[in-house]
Amino acid sequence: MEHSEDQITKYREEFKKRRSKRIILFGFSLVFLLSIGLIVLPIMDMLGVSKWVWAPFVYIIMFGVIIAISFVWRCPVCNGLLGDIFNTKYCSKCGFNFYSEKTKND
């Protein structure tokens, strides 16, 4: 399917926004898990609070992050799930190239 230059630019800009959101979600999940492991876990052990009490909240939050990523990390052209997490250059479903031929590092 052929797209106009305006559509291509719009799709590429939308991909950049989605990539930024995905990186933010990934960063949040890393910081969250590190803080749980390095701060909350030792404090809860010191206080004698069982993991059965607080661990389900961690699972629910991480499940929410995974769902948010699955909604965000989609192709702006065909709305298919994008595969490669960090090195996506094109959509494997519709074949749309997210980078111009001139600037591959956008």
QUIDA-V277400 format. One record per helix or strand. SS is the DSSP state (helix for helix, strand for strand). FROM is the first residue (numbers start at 1). TO is the last residue. If there is no record, write none. Layout:
SS|FROM|TO / SS|FROM|TO
//
This chain:
helix|5|47 / helix|51|72 / strand|74|74 / strand|81|81 / strand|90|90 / strand|97|97
//
